[in-house]
Amino acid sequence: MLKIASVTAVEMRFPFSRIYGEGRVPKELLAPAAHFQRIKRTGQAATLVVVTDQDGVKGFGECFGLPSPGPNRAIIDDVIAPALAGATIASPEEAIEEFHQFFLALGNSRGAAMEALAGLDIALWDLLSKRAEKPLAEMLGGKVEPVPVYASPVPFLADPNDSAAKALDFLEQGYTAVKLKIGRGAATDAMHIRALREAMPVGTPLMLDANCSYDRDGALALLDAIAPYDISWLEEPVEPEDFDTLRMLCERAPCPIGSGENDFTLSAFERLTDLGITYLQPNVTRALGVTGMRRLDALARRTGTRVALHGVGTSIGVSTALHCCAGLEHLTLFERNHLINPMRDDVGVALTVDRSGHILPPSGHGHGGTPTQAAAREILDPAIQQALQEIVRSEVESAQ
């Protein structure tokens, strides 16, 4: 049983301009995917969730932060925190399911409400694991062992040869598979794909991510354009709710189709399997957290569908995802995202790929992804530092 004293949420933001200066952020960062054209990607964001039990032990979670961390932070503060303060819960899943049904009854089956629940669930599992003095992977029935990963994104640069050079950089770092951003038209996409195929060793797995950039006709043209290039999967060719087109593409594609980073519930992923999707690609900070990953593991066991976790987030989300891959049998691959994110990389959490394309999840109890106070002070804005200082202090002191 977990006796909850409090639940706290803190918005975390890191603008790219802090590194490059105003007006000097590289174009490939401002528009890293097809849907960031008019609306630019100005930085990284997430919501930190902290659950404290009556003994003062803290669990840390993360909510997906785009396009803004404000909505899920408000839901945690206004709805979830008052309801859980002083409550006793039997398990994270019990708490999540009660809130889940509440939000579904209000029509909130997607977006900020589900992201808030994901962050809460991660924090509860982190707390539960710390109380049991076990790594999260062991709590899930596995052990802390290396997880196979692939590198992304190979950016879509103006010159296809420059895109190919970025792919080779990843291979030199130890990755054995890469994913290319596409979505600029079938013919243009094919030029970049061909450049990567000609540059990389024969047989290197190559995934494609269209980020929902095509309509039906464009997606069908894309299938013809990529057919010669031995693609491991084509990810999100059309918008997530264009179910008729997704089914058609699954039937006609020369490669597997992947989808799921913009889905939130088990029923949504069950629909994807019914459509013929081969790779489910959930985000642990959106799709009901660790509890959601356990449900998807069971779905994969029943259906034979593959689960390859989406890889964005801070050190908390990434560490949690790696532990889920290590702890759950059918979550077998993780996306190691390389967009600049100091909230993931500069926080004292070692996430280093080895020469065989694997990463070892952080050790210790829980998910092990909590940033140190010193690291948070270096990378976060002063207002966030102040809010975070008291929250993380006990964690730092206990680790010293």
C-alpha positions in Angstrom: 0.0 0.0 0.0 1.2 3.5 -0.7 0.1 6.3 1.6 0.3 9.6 -0.4 1.1 12.8 1.4 1.3 15.1 -1.7 1.5 15.4 -5.4 3.4 18.3 -7.0 3.9 19.4 -10.6 6.6 21.7 -12.0 6.9 23.0 -15.6 10.4 22.6 -17.1 11.4 24.5 -20.2 14.8 24.8 -22.0 14.8 27.2 -25.0 17.3 26.5 -27.7 18.2 30.2 -27.7 20.0 29.7 -24.4 22.6 27.8 -26.3 22.7 29.6 -29.7 21.4 33.1 -28.8 18.2 34.8 -30.0 17.7 34.5 -33.8 20.6 32.1 -34.2 19.0 28.7 -33.6 19.8 26.3 -36.5 17.0 25.7 -38.9 17.1 22.0 -38.4 16.3 22.5 -34.7 13.5 24.9 -35.3 11.9 22.6 -37.9 13.1 19.1 -37.0 10.0 17.4 -38.6 7.4 18.0 -41.2 4.8 19.5 -38.8 7.3 22.1 -37.5 7.2 24.5 -40.4 5.1 27.5 -39.6 5.0 26.6 -35.8 8.6 26.3 -34.8 10.2 24.0 -32.3 11.8 26.6 -30.0 13.1 24.3 -27.3 12.4 21.4 -25.0 9.7 21.2 -22.4 8.2 18.7 -19.9 6.3 18.6 -16.7 8.0 17.1 -13.6 5.6 15.2 -11.3 6.7 14.5 -7.7 4.7 12.1 -5.4 5.7 12.1 -1.7 4.5 9.5 0.7 3.8 9.9 4.4 7.4 8.8 5.2 8.9 11.5 2.9 10.0 9.1 0.2 9.6 10.7 -3.3 8.8 9.3 -6.7 9.5 11.3 -9.8 7.6 11.3 -13.0 7.4 13.2 -16.3 4.6 14.3 -18.6 5.1 15.0 -22.3 5.7 18.7 -22.7 4.7 19.7 -26.3 3.3 22.0 -27.4 3.3 23.4 -23.8 3.7 21.8 -20.4 1.1 24.1 -18.9 -2.1 22.1 -19.5 -0.9 18.8 -17.9 0.7 20.8 -15.0 -2.7 22.5 -14.4 -4.6 19.2 -14.4 -2.2 17.7 -11.9 -2.4 20.7 -9.6 -6.2 21.3 -9.9 -7.6 17.8 -10.2 -5.1 15.0 -9.3 -3.2 16.5 -6.4 -6.2 17.4 -4.2 -7.8 14.0 -4.8 -4.7 12.0 -3.9 -3.4 14.1 -0.9 -3.8 11.9 2.2 -5.1 8.9 0.2 -4.0 5.3 0.5 -3.7 3.3 -2.8 -3.1 -0.4 -3.3 -1.1 0.1 -6.6 -0.2 2.6 -9.2 -2.7 0.9 -11.6 -5.5 1.3 -9.1 -5.0 5.1 -8.9 -4.5 5.5 -12.6 -7.6 3.6 -13.6 -9.8 5.6 -11.3 -8.6 8.9 -12.8 -8.6 7.4 -16.3 -12.3 6.6 -16.0 -13.0 10.0 -14.7 -11.3 11.7 -17.6 -12.9 9.4 -20.2 -16.3 10.3 -18.8 -15.5 13.9 -19.6 -14.3 13.2 -23.1 -10.6 13.6 -22.3 -9.3 10.4 -23.9 -6.3 12.2 -25.6 -3.9 15.0 -24.8 -3.1 16.7 -21.5 -5.3 14.7 -19.2 -3.7 11.4 -20.4 -0.2 12.9 -20.2 -0.9 14.0 -16.6 -1.8 10.4 -15.8 1.3 9.1 -17.5 3.5 11.4 -15.4 1.7 10.5 -12.2 2.0 6.8 -13.0 5.7 7.0 -13.6 6.1 8.8 -10.3 4.1 6.2 -8.4 6.1 3.3 -9.9 9.3 5.1 -9.0 8.1 5.6 -5.4 6.9 1.9 -5.2 10.3 0.7 -6.5 12.2 2.8 -4.0 10.0 1.5 -1.2 10.8 -2.0 -2.3 14.5 -1.1 -2.7 14.6 -2.4 -6.3 15.2 -1.1 -9.8 12.1 -0.5 -11.8 13.1 -3.2 -14.3 13.0 -5.8 -11.5 9.6 -4.6 -10.3 8.4 -5.4 -13.8 9.7 -8.9 -13.7 13.0 -8.4 -15.5 16.5 -7.1 -14.6 18.7 -4.2 -15.4 20.4 -5.2 -18.6 21.4 -3.5 -21.9 18.4 -2.5 -24.2 18.7 -2.4 -28.0 18.4 1.1 -29.3 18.4 2.9 -32.6 19.5 6.5 -33.3 17.2 9.4 -34.4 16.7 11.7 -36.0 18.9 11.7 -39.0 17.9 15.3 -40.0 16.4 16.1 -43.3 19.0 18.6 -44.6 19.1 20.5 -47.8 21.8 18.3 -49.4 21.0 14.5 -49.3 24.8 13.9 -48.8 24.7 15.9 -45.6 21.8 13.8 -44.3 23.9 10.7 -45.2 26.9 12.1 -43.3 24.7 12.5 -40.2 23.7 8.9 -40.4 27.3 7.7 -40.7 28.1 9.8 -37.5 25.5 7.8 -35.6 27.0 4.5 -36.8 30.5 5.6 -35.8 29.1 6.3 -32.3 28.1 2.6 -31.9 24.5 2.6 -33.2 23.5 -0.2 -35.6 20.3 1.3 -36.9 19.1 4.8 -37.7 15.9 6.7 -38.5 15.5 9.4 -41.1 13.0 12.2 -40.9 11.1 12.5 -44.2 7.9 14.3 -45.4 9.0 16.7 -48.1 7.4 14.9 -51.0 7.9 11.4 -52.3 10.6 12.3 -54.9 12.6 14.5 -52.5 12.3 11.9 -49.7 13.6 9.2 -52.1 16.7 11.2 -52.9 17.7 11.4 -49.2 16.8 7.7 -48.6 19.0 6.7 -51.6 21.9 8.8 -50.3 21.7 7.1 -46.9 21.5 3.6 -48.5 24.5 4.3 -50.7 26.6 5.7 -47.8 25.8 3.1 -45.1 27.0 -0.5 -44.9 24.7 -2.9 -46.7 22.0 -4.3 -44.4 22.0 -1.4 -41.9 18.4 -1.1 -40.6 16.9 2.2 -41.8 13.6 3.5 -40.5 11.6 6.4 -41.9 9.5 8.9 -39.9 7.0 11.0 -41.8 5.5 12.7 -38.8 2.0 12.5 -40.3 3.0 14.7 -43.3 1.1 12.9 -46.1 -2.4 12.7 -47.3 -3.7 9.4 -48.9 -2.4 10.2 -52.4 0.9 11.4 -51.2 1.4 8.4 -48.9 0.6 6.0 -51.8 3.2 7.7 -54.0 5.7 7.5 -51.1 5.2 3.7 -51.0 6.3 3.4 -54.6 9.2 5.7 -54.0 10.7 3.8 -51.1 10.1 0.3 -52.4 13.7 -0.2 -53.7 15.4 0.7 -50.4 14.8 -2.1 -47.9 13.0 0.0 -45.2 12.7 -1.5 -41.7 9.5 0.5 -41.1 7.6 3.6 -42.3 6.4 5.6 -39.2 3.3 7.8 -39.1 2.8 8.4 -42.9 -0.6 10.0 -42.3 -2.4 11.7 -39.4 -3.1 9.3 -36.5 -6.9 9.2 -36.9 -7.0 8.6 -40.7 -7.8 5.0 -40.0 -9.0 4.0 -43.5 -5.8 5.2 -45.1 -3.7 3.5 -42.4 -5.4 0.2 -43.1 -4.8 0.7 -46.9 -1.2 1.5 -46.3 -0.7 -1.6 -44.1 -2.1 -3.7 -46.8 0.0 -2.2 -49.7 3.3 -1.1 -48.1 6.5 -2.8 -49.1 7.7 -2.5 -45.5 6.1 -2.6 -42.0 4.1 0.4 -40.9 4.6 2.0 -37.4 2.4 4.3 -35.4 1.4 5.1 -31.8 3.4 8.0 -30.5 0.3 10.2 -30.6 -2.0 7.6 -28.9 -2.8 7.4 -25.3 -5.0 4.4 -24.3 -5.0 0.6 -24.6 -8.1 0.8 -26.8 -6.3 3.1 -29.2 -3.4 0.7 -29.6 -5.8 -2.2 -30.0 -7.3 -0.4 -32.9 -3.9 0.1 -34.5 -3.2 -3.7 -34.3 -6.6 -4.3 -35.9 -5.6 -1.9 -38.7 -2.5 -4.0 -39.4 0.1 -1.8 -37.8 3.3 -3.9 -37.2 5.2 -1.6 -34.8 3.4 0.1 -31.9 5.5 3.1 -30.9 4.2 4.5 -27.6 5.6 7.3 -25.5 5.8 6.3 -21.9 5.1 10.0 -20.9 1.8 10.0 -22.8 0.4 6.5 -22.9 -0.4 6.0 -19.2 3.2 5.6 -18.1 4.6 2.3 -16.7 1.1 0.9 -16.3 0.4 1.6 -19.9 3.6 -0.2 -21.0 2.5 -3.3 -19.0 -0.8 -3.3 -20.9 1.0 -2.9 -24.2 3.3 -5.8 -23.3 0.2 -8.0 -22.7 -1.3 -6.7 -26.0 1.9 -7.7 -27.9 1.9 -11.1 -26.3 -1.7 -11.7 -27.5 -1.3 -10.3 -31.0 2.3 -10.8 -32.0 2.6 -7.0 -32.6 6.0 -5.5 -31.9 6.5 -2.6 -29.5 9.3 -0.1 -30.1 9.2 2.8 -27.6 9.3 6.4 -28.8 12.3 8.2 -27.4 11.7 11.8 -26.6 11.8 13.4 -23.1 14.0 14.3 -20.2 16.2 11.9 -18.2 13.2 10.7 -16.3 11.1 9.7 -19.3 14.1 8.1 -21.1 15.2 6.2 -18.0 11.7 4.9 -17.4 11.4 3.8 -20.9 14.7 1.9 -20.8 13.6 0.1 -17.6 10.3 -0.8 -19.2 12.2 -2.3 -22.1 14.5 -4.2 -19.8 11.7 -5.4 -17.5 8.9 -6.3 -20.0 9.4 -9.1 -22.5 7.7 -7.7 -25.6 9.1 -4.1 -25.4 12.2 -4.9 -27.3 13.5 -1.7 -28.9 14.0 2.0 -27.9 14.5 5.1 -29.9 17.5 7.2 -28.7 16.6 10.7 -29.7 19.5 13.1 -30.3 17.8 16.5 -30.6 19.5 18.9 -28.2 18.0 18.4 -24.7 20.1 19.4 -21.6 17.2 18.2 -19.4 18.1 14.7 -20.7 21.8 14.8 -21.3 23.3 17.2 -18.7 21.8 15.9 -15.5 24.3 13.3 -14.3 22.4 10.3 -15.7 24.7 8.1 -17.9 22.9 6.9 -21.0 25.7 5.8 -23.3 25.4 3.5 -26.3 27.9 0.7 -26.6 29.4 -0.6 -29.8 26.6 -3.1 -30.3 23.8 -0.6 -30.3 22.7 -1.1 -26.7 22.2 1.2 -23.7 22.2 0.1 -20.0 19.3 1.6 -18.0 20.4 3.6 -14.9 21.2 1.6 -11.8 19.8 2.1 -8.3 16.3 1.9 -7.0 13.4 3.2 -9.1 14.0 4.4 -12.6 17.2 6.2 -11.7 16.5 9.2 -14.0 16.0 11.9 -11.4 18.3 15.0 -12.1 20.7 16.0 -9.4 20.1 19.4 -7.7 23.4 20.7 -9.1 22.6 19.7 -12.6 19.1 21.2 -12.4 20.7 24.5 -11.2 22.9 24.6 -14.3 20.2 23.9 -16.9 16.9 25.2 -15.6 15.6 28.8 -15.4 15.8 30.5 -12.0 12.1 30.3 -11.3 12.1 26.6 -12.0 15.2 26.1 -9.9 13.5 27.6 -6.9 10.4 25.5 -7.3 12.5 22.4 -7.8 15.1 23.0 -5.0 13.0 21.8 -2.1 11.5 18.9 -4.0 14.8 17.3 -5.0 16.9 18.2 -1.9 16.0 15.1 0.1 16.8 12.9 -2.9 20.2 14.4 -3.2 21.0 14.2 0.5 19.9 10.6 0.6 22.2 9.7 -2.3 25.3 11.3 -0.7 
